[in-house]
Amino acid sequence: MSNAKPLFYSNSPMDNTFPKSGREARKNAKRDQIIQDAGLVFLEKGYGGASMSVIARKAGVSKGTLYNHFTDKEELFSAFFCVSSKQHLQNLDTVFQDKELPPQEALEHAAETLINIFATPVSIGLFRIIVAEAIHFPSLAETFWRYGFSTVLENLANWFESYASKGSLKLADSNLAAEQFIAMCQTKILLHIHFGLSVDQSPEAIKKIAQLTANSFLKIYRP
């Protein structure tokens, strides 16, 4: 496989070119503000309950201004999802770029980073929106997969292959290994959070789950 690519890239709906003028900079700033305020509405009301009228009021703009920036609610939600994902997942870039750590330490670091990302209020809110409403709005699942999960899986699989090439891991299917690793990261803490149950989310608790995840993964894939 090729080297890991950036978590978000040029065909993402939230990508912007560098401003060419003060006017364009102001337009981009307004767009960013709309995305931020729209996110608050989506997280509070869900996708189905968030109307463009409510979002416009929250952002303090007219509906005309809103539609000047975004064609419809689907495009606006995609922009919010991509911006949020980029902000939360950029820490993984550092993990994927470091390929010299011993496997145990590297896997613990990756698991701890993923758990911390998945446990943020915005990540939990987005996950619940996707699960609850994707059956009615299939585009939500496509957005989640295309601009979030699949990119993480690909980068994680590439990262695993870099260790396999040095003989540190034995992989039959790096993509399956990536899915299994993410599934392991979901145990205990994240499962409780998803169901709204009380659970210890302290750094010590997260580190313990990360260590157990690394141990379990290496029992499967250590040569």
Helices and strands as residue ranges (DSSP letters): H 22-49, H 52-59, H 63-69, H 73-97, H 103-118, H 121-133, H 138-144, I 145-149, H 150-164, H 174-185, H 189-194, H 203-221
